[in-house]
Amino acid sequence: MQILAVVVLYKQAPERSQTIQSLIDVLGRSPDLSDSVGILLWDNSPVPVSQVSLPFSFDLQSSGRNVGTSGAYNFAMQSAEARGFPWLLLLDQDTRVSLEFLRAMIGYSERFRDAPEIAAVVPFIFSHGALVSPRRLLSFNRVRQVPVTFSGICKDRAYAVNSATLMRVSALREVGGYSEEFWLDLSDVYVFRAFHAKGKSIYVAGDLHVEHSIASMDFDTEMSPERYRNFLAAESAYIDLYLPALERAAQLVRLLVRTIRQYRRYKNKAFAAIAWEYFFRRLFLTRAQRLKDWRRQLAKRDIPAIAGGQIVG
């Protein structure tokens, strides 16, 4: 088999996952795809599920604690290496997988089998009607969307959201896997930055468009204050660790603008208050103090699961 597809679950029964429901449909219509794709379910829930019945073969694993996307994908990398899979297909619980998508990814895995310079194949990702991935990384921590008309090898500094990415296992191993520190937010930015530093490229599959739910696109129904705090902490640490002093200073302006915008836009003023807090942290704490606090925060990983504006787990 060519591809090990890993589905990361968090506080959600597998049967309720959009990703798994779409896999049931696809593999039910084309069971021959199971000859090319293996399925690994990774449960990040504090109380993992133990009994799962699905109409396709799969492995179920968990660590008994939330290791985030990074921990799940690193385990999947090790599993793929042990079982001889050259590619990983990264999926979370809220991605719709179509028959055309899965067949195309099998085709890309064969097409780039002997092209080690291609670290990943990424589709265009849409969330809540907006195009969100892949994106080029620019100066001053800015991003620019790769045009939806583009298709081919992207050698620029760029990243794609993890879910729906076809990733070469050997390339992931070469960069040391995902960061255990950027365990959830910015895990994708970290690993694609590492690929670029190693001279690897990504292939943008312009023929593939995927729907995926991203919490940061919907503060009213999918984002929680706890999750937003985790995002800002990871963003601050990434900037402090990898960007130059001038770009670190520019983050002050970004946080001030966010505070004002979020106070005006959202009923829940907690988001603006958290952005304001991180503005003052960057203003009055040293870089070393900020990183020390962030590493202390890394142990807190029980983030509420939100759906429809309600806590569901």
C-alpha positions as CSV (number, residue, x, y, z in Angstrom):
1,M,0.0,0.0,0.0
2,Q,1.1,3.5,-0.8
3,I,-0.7,5.8,1.7
4,L,-1.4,5.6,5.4
5,A,-4.3,8.0,6.1
6,V,-4.4,9.2,9.8
7,V,-7.6,10.7,11.2
8,V,-7.1,12.7,14.4
9,L,-10.1,12.7,16.7
10,Y,-10.7,14.9,19.8
11,K,-13.7,14.6,22.1
12,Q,-15.8,13.2,19.3
13,A,-17.1,9.7,18.6
14,P,-15.7,8.4,15.3
15,E,-19.2,7.8,14.0
16,R,-19.9,11.5,14.3
17,S,-16.8,12.6,12.4
18,Q,-17.4,14.2,9.0
19,T,-14.1,12.7,7.9
20,I,-15.0,9.2,8.9
21,Q,-18.5,9.5,7.4
22,S,-17.0,10.6,4.1
23,L,-14.5,7.7,4.2
24,I,-17.3,5.2,4.8
25,D,-19.1,6.6,1.7
26,V,-15.9,6.6,-0.5
27,L,-14.6,3.2,0.5
28,G,-18.2,1.7,0.3
29,R,-18.5,2.9,-3.3
30,S,-14.9,1.9,-4.2
31,P,-13.6,-0.8,-1.9
32,D,-10.6,-1.3,-4.2
33,L,-9.1,1.8,-2.7
34,S,-8.3,-0.1,0.4
35,D,-5.6,-1.8,-1.6
36,S,-3.7,1.5,-1.7
37,V,-4.8,3.3,1.5
38,G,-4.5,2.1,5.1
39,I,-6.5,3.9,7.9
40,L,-5.2,4.9,11.3
41,L,-7.5,6.5,13.8
42,W,-5.7,8.5,16.5
43,D,-7.9,9.6,19.5
44,N,-6.5,12.6,21.4
45,S,-9.4,12.6,23.9
46,P,-8.6,12.5,27.6
47,V,-11.0,9.5,27.8
48,P,-10.4,7.7,24.5
49,V,-13.0,5.5,22.8
50,S,-12.4,1.8,23.2
51,Q,-15.0,0.1,21.0
52,V,-15.4,1.3,17.4
53,S,-17.2,-0.5,14.7
54,L,-16.7,0.8,11.1
55,P,-17.3,-0.9,7.7
56,F,-13.6,-0.7,6.7
57,S,-10.3,-2.0,8.2
58,F,-8.5,0.4,10.5
59,D,-6.1,0.7,13.4
60,L,-7.2,2.6,16.6
61,Q,-4.6,4.2,18.8
62,S,-4.4,6.8,21.6
63,S,-2.1,8.0,24.2
64,G,-4.6,8.8,26.9
65,R,-3.8,12.5,26.8
66,N,-4.0,15.2,24.2
67,V,-0.8,15.1,22.3
68,G,-2.2,17.4,19.6
69,T,-1.8,17.1,15.9
70,S,2.0,17.0,16.2
71,G,2.0,13.9,18.5
72,A,-0.6,12.2,16.4
73,Y,1.3,12.8,13.1
74,N,4.6,11.8,14.7
75,F,3.1,8.5,15.8
76,A,1.7,8.0,12.3
77,M,5.1,8.7,10.8
78,Q,6.6,6.0,13.0
79,S,3.8,3.6,12.1
80,A,4.2,4.3,8.4
81,E,7.9,3.6,8.6
82,A,7.3,0.3,10.4
83,R,4.7,-0.8,7.9
84,G,6.5,0.4,4.7
85,F,4.1,3.3,3.8
86,P,6.0,6.0,1.8
87,W,3.2,8.6,2.3
88,L,0.9,9.9,5.0
89,L,-2.5,11.5,4.3
90,L,-3.1,13.8,7.2
91,L,-6.8,14.3,8.2
92,D,-8.6,15.7,11.1
93,Q,-12.2,15.0,12.1
94,D,-13.9,17.8,10.1
95,T,-12.7,17.3,6.6
96,R,-14.9,16.0,3.7
97,V,-13.0,13.4,1.7
98,S,-14.4,12.7,-1.8
99,L,-13.8,9.7,-4.1
100,E,-12.1,12.0,-6.6
101,F,-9.8,13.4,-3.9
102,L,-8.7,10.0,-2.7
103,R,-8.1,8.7,-6.2
104,A,-6.1,11.8,-7.1
105,M,-3.9,11.5,-4.0
106,I,-3.2,7.9,-4.9
107,G,-2.2,9.1,-8.3
108,Y,0.1,11.8,-6.9
109,S,1.7,9.4,-4.6
110,E,2.7,7.3,-7.6
111,R,3.6,10.3,-9.7
112,F,6.1,11.7,-7.2
113,R,7.3,8.4,-5.8
114,D,10.8,9.0,-7.1
115,A,10.9,12.8,-6.6
116,P,12.2,13.2,-3.0
117,E,12.4,17.0,-3.4
118,I,8.6,17.1,-3.2
119,A,7.9,16.9,0.5
120,A,4.1,17.2,0.2
121,V,1.1,17.5,-2.1
122,V,-1.5,19.9,-1.0
123,P,-5.0,20.8,-2.3
124,F,-6.8,24.1,-2.1
125,I,-8.7,24.2,1.2
126,F,-11.9,26.2,1.7
127,S,-13.3,26.9,5.1
128,H,-16.7,28.6,5.7
129,G,-16.7,29.6,2.0
130,A,-13.3,31.2,2.1
131,L,-10.1,30.0,0.4
132,V,-7.5,29.5,3.3
133,S,-4.7,27.2,2.1
134,P,-2.0,27.0,0.8
135,R,-0.4,30.3,1.6
136,R,2.9,32.0,1.0
137,L,4.8,33.3,4.0
138,L,5.9,36.9,3.6
139,S,7.9,39.3,5.7
140,F,6.4,40.8,9.0
141,N,4.6,37.6,9.7
142,R,2.2,38.2,6.7
143,V,0.7,35.6,4.5
144,R,-0.6,35.7,0.9
145,Q,-3.0,33.2,-0.5
146,V,-1.7,31.1,-3.4
147,P,-4.0,31.9,-6.3
148,V,-6.6,29.3,-6.9
149,T,-5.6,29.3,-10.6
150,F,-2.1,28.0,-9.6
151,S,-1.1,24.4,-10.0
152,G,2.4,23.0,-9.8
153,I,5.6,23.0,-7.7
154,C,5.8,25.9,-5.2
155,K,9.4,26.6,-4.2
156,D,8.6,29.7,-2.2
157,R,8.3,29.9,1.6
158,A,4.8,28.6,2.0
159,Y,2.6,26.4,4.1
160,A,-0.7,24.5,4.0
161,V,-3.1,23.4,6.7
162,N,-2.3,19.9,7.9
163,S,-5.6,18.2,7.0
164,A,-5.8,16.9,3.5
165,T,-2.1,17.1,3.0
166,L,-0.3,14.2,1.4
167,M,3.1,14.1,3.1
168,R,6.2,12.1,2.2
169,V,7.2,10.1,5.3
170,S,11.0,10.3,4.6
171,A,10.8,14.1,4.2
172,L,9.0,14.4,7.6
173,R,11.6,12.2,9.2
174,E,14.4,14.3,7.6
175,V,13.2,17.4,9.4
176,G,12.7,15.6,12.7
177,G,9.0,15.3,12.5
178,Y,6.5,17.7,13.9
179,S,7.4,19.9,16.9
180,E,6.4,18.7,20.3
181,E,6.2,22.3,21.4
182,F,4.0,23.5,18.5
183,W,1.7,20.6,19.3
184,L,-1.5,22.1,17.9
185,D,-1.6,25.7,16.6
186,L,1.1,26.6,14.0
187,S,2.2,22.9,13.8
188,D,1.7,23.2,10.0
189,V,3.6,26.5,9.7
190,Y,6.5,24.9,11.7
191,V,6.8,21.8,9.6
192,F,6.5,23.5,6.2
193,R,9.1,26.1,7.3
194,A,11.4,23.1,8.2
195,F,10.8,21.6,4.7
196,H,11.8,24.9,3.0
197,A,14.9,25.1,5.2
198,K,15.9,21.7,3.9
199,G,15.4,22.7,0.3
200,K,12.1,20.8,-0.1
201,S,9.2,22.0,-2.2
202,I,5.4,21.4,-2.1
203,Y,3.2,20.6,-5.0
204,V,0.0,22.5,-5.2
205,A,-2.7,20.2,-6.7
206,G,-4.8,22.8,-8.4
207,D,-7.3,20.2,-9.5
208,L,-8.3,19.4,-5.9
209,H,-10.6,21.5,-3.7
210,V,-11.5,20.4,-0.2
211,E,-13.9,21.7,2.4
212,H,-12.5,21.8,5.9
213,S,-13.7,23.5,9.1
214,I,-11.1,25.8,10.7
215,A,-12.0,27.2,14.1
216,S,-10.1,30.5,13.5
217,M,-12.5,31.3,10.7
218,D,-15.6,31.2,12.9
219,F,-15.2,32.8,16.4
220,D,-19.0,32.7,17.0
221,T,-19.6,29.0,16.8
222,E,-16.2,27.1,16.8
223,M,-13.6,29.1,18.7
224,S,-13.4,29.1,22.5
225,P,-11.4,31.6,24.6
226,E,-9.2,28.7,25.8
227,R,-8.4,27.7,22.2
228,Y,-7.8,31.3,21.2
229,R,-5.4,31.8,24.1
230,N,-3.5,28.7,23.0
231,F,-3.3,30.1,19.4
232,L,-1.9,33.5,20.6
233,A,0.6,31.8,22.8
234,A,1.9,29.6,20.0
235,E,1.9,32.5,17.5
236,S,3.9,34.7,20.0
237,A,6.4,31.8,20.6
238,Y,6.9,31.2,16.9
239,I,7.6,34.9,16.3
240,D,10.0,35.0,19.2
241,L,11.9,31.9,18.1
242,Y,12.1,32.2,14.3
243,L,11.5,35.8,13.2
244,P,13.9,38.8,13.4
245,A,13.6,41.7,15.9
246,L,11.9,44.1,13.5
247,E,9.2,41.5,12.7
248,R,8.8,40.8,16.4
249,A,8.1,44.5,17.0
250,A,5.5,44.5,14.2
251,Q,3.5,42.0,16.2
252,L,2.6,44.8,18.6
253,V,0.7,46.6,15.9
254,R,-1.0,43.4,14.8
255,L,-2.2,42.6,18.3
256,L,-3.5,46.2,18.8
257,V,-5.5,46.0,15.6
258,R,-6.9,42.6,16.5
259,T,-8.0,43.8,19.9
260,I,-10.0,46.7,18.3
261,R,-11.4,44.6,15.5
262,Q,-12.5,41.7,17.8
263,Y,-14.0,44.1,20.4
264,R,-16.2,45.6,17.6
265,R,-17.0,42.3,15.8
266,Y,-17.8,39.7,18.4
267,K,-20.4,39.5,21.2
268,N,-18.0,37.6,23.4
269,K,-15.5,40.3,24.5
270,A,-13.2,37.6,25.9
271,F,-11.4,37.3,22.6
272,A,-10.5,41.1,22.5
273,A,-9.4,40.8,26.2
274,I,-7.1,38.0,25.4
275,A,-5.6,39.8,22.4
276,W,-5.1,42.9,24.7
277,E,-3.4,40.8,27.3
278,Y,-0.9,39.5,24.7
279,F,-0.3,43.0,23.5
280,F,0.8,44.0,27.0
281,R,2.8,40.9,27.5
282,R,4.8,41.7,24.3
283,L,5.1,45.3,25.5
284,F,6.4,44.7,29.0
285,L,7.8,41.2,29.2
286,T,11.2,40.2,27.8
287,R,11.5,37.7,25.0
288,A,13.0,35.2,27.5
289,Q,10.1,35.7,29.9
290,R,7.5,35.2,27.2
291,L,9.1,31.9,26.0
292,K,9.4,30.7,29.6
293,D,5.7,31.3,30.3
294,W,4.8,29.7,27.0
295,R,6.7,26.5,27.8
296,R,5.0,26.4,31.2
297,Q,1.6,26.7,29.4
298,L,2.4,23.7,27.1
299,A,1.3,21.3,29.8
300,K,-2.3,22.6,29.7
301,R,-3.9,20.6,26.9
302,D,-7.5,20.0,27.8
303,I,-9.2,22.4,25.4
304,P,-13.0,22.4,25.2
305,A,-14.5,21.0,22.0
306,I,-17.0,23.5,20.4
307,A,-19.8,22.9,17.9
308,G,-22.6,25.3,17.1
309,G,-21.4,27.7,19.7
310,Q,-21.8,25.1,22.5
311,I,-19.2,23.1,24.4
312,V,-19.7,19.5,23.4
313,G,-16.8,17.8,25.1
